[in-house]
Amino acid sequence: MTRLRKLGAVATATASAYGSVLFLHSSLVSAGDNGGGSPLEALRKKVHDPGAVVPAREAQQSALSAAGKSNPLDVLVIGGGATGSGTALDAVTRGLRVGLVEREDFASGTSSRSTKLLHGGVRYLEKAVFNLDYGQFKLVLHALEERKQVIENAPHLCHALPCMTPCFSWFEVVYYWMGLKMYDLVAGRQLLHLSRYYSTKESVELFPTLARVVNDRSLRGTVVYYDGQMNDARLNVGLACTAALAGAAVLNHAEVVSLLKDDDGKRIIGARIRDNLTGKEFDTYAKVIVNAGGPFCDSIRKMANKNAQEMISPSSGVHIILPDYYSPEGMGLIVPKTKDGRVVFMLPWLGRTVAGTTDSSTSITYLPEPHEDEIQFILDAISDYLNVKVRRVDVLSAWSGIRPLALDPTAKNTESISRDHVVWEDYPGLVTITGGKWTTYRSMAEDAVNAAIKSGKLTPTSICVTNNLRLVGGEGWEPSSFTVLAQQYKRMKSTYSGKVVPGVMDSAVAKHLSQAYGTLAERVATIAQNENLGKRLAHGYPYLEAEVAYCARNEYCESAIDFIARRTRLAFLETNAARKALPRVIEILANEHKWDNSKQKEELEKATEFLKTFKSSKNAQFHDGKHS
């Protein structure tokens, strides 16, 4: 099979039956065309300058409020998830004046609640083959290309992960082996590693908790293939901070309360924004607004036209976190078809096991919560394939995310809706992007910016370069970078009596810092050493007090929730550990942001309520990977 070249080389835009709706499934320019030119090199130096620091939040807010009618921004992005942050980065690196506002925090919605996989979509390839669906095939092809690109652009936050598919008949062995070899073939040069078959004996050695017999059928072996895995929220924060370093005015905790129209009321020319931290409202003008609100993009569209037809079909995806003994380190388990025909997986993630997922219609809320029956469905599904007793008491955290699927009126359930993205402008000056998936955020952003340039007749100074731009912390990072931290830094810790004692920068902490912050990890280690913030925040986890201070200064961490959920992943990994860490997290943030006692109390109450939406077992215990 001759591998198709990147769709971005073809400039095609198809008008839809929705009238003014514009579907863009390709890119007008290719990032690769820029090569290693001086503008790109200058941009890399600016972003990866060892002394570079993101502008203060106050400066970002001032830049947005200064964008008036006479000097508007080129692009104002609404939404700080993966797509919105990616769009801001794409636009600013093309030389455009860019702003971004996010109602809560970067990755506070769907983008922090994903499956943590970067994948081409094995299921979609299966549909493409059996349904002779060229559209699904192109979707897989493009996603595989983007998967490799995301890993290369953020090597500290992403890596290849082997995923094991158990086979309980020789037909399944042949079927999955052939299917995954086709997945390898389609990936072409973007292949991570070759898939292969393992015997029953080899499989059990690789995955000790895998059941040998399921529903009276004996295991005949497994087929292992590779996809990518990421730390989704930190990848999202990295996008926002890289955009800020490149010159974009990004502002979290800033909500769009209304859209501004021109005198004729025929075009959107800006937005009324409320800074939710100060309560201050201001107007920001822009030639084009990109609506990347995820599940909430319809509410933004209705600010322009209250009669706008809803285009989002919200789908709920629930995941649970289990102790590490459920799955071996470095090997995932994916069951392509459960008893009710859905896919279930168990993956090692940040020292624990993430399992999921569900896929069901839901209503749109800011803090979705998993239902008990959904948690039980996942537990029941994985218990069939494990020789470990699966217990509700082992659920350390559980969360629900809302997928913003583009609505297909003919679809009867969310399983049949394609995860492809849609870009359209149904009101002049307001470009909306929705659908898609984490893996393809970069190309989605590229399409959105192309549409914005067309809508606003903008004049970028460069073509898209995000294909060749590493995110902050990624340039020069190597898997062995953690050894520098372990060898050259100490963790200075303040005891309860006030005495300062040195601690070892052990491998677990050093690896965590390196993989979370990339080449910037030494900045965090310096704070731990020089400011006596070297204590761990929670027993059994590598998160340090120094990270709170660093994130407050360098990553727009404005609340306790920002820290426990997005700057670190403690809320997602173990709810009880996050709850115990809150007082110290708030104490350090209060010192950084000059909070009074009233504000600290408010932060504790908000964070405690937030953690209640993570439906862990109240009795969940975890002691260094052993049974309680």
Order of alpha helices (4+ residues) and beta strands (2+ residues): beta-beta-alpha-alpha-beta-alpha-beta-beta-alpha-alpha-beta-alpha-beta-alpha-beta-beta-beta-alpha-beta-beta-beta-beta-alpha-beta-beta-beta-beta-beta-alpha-beta-beta-beta-alpha-alpha-beta-beta-alpha-alpha-alpha-alpha-alpha-alpha
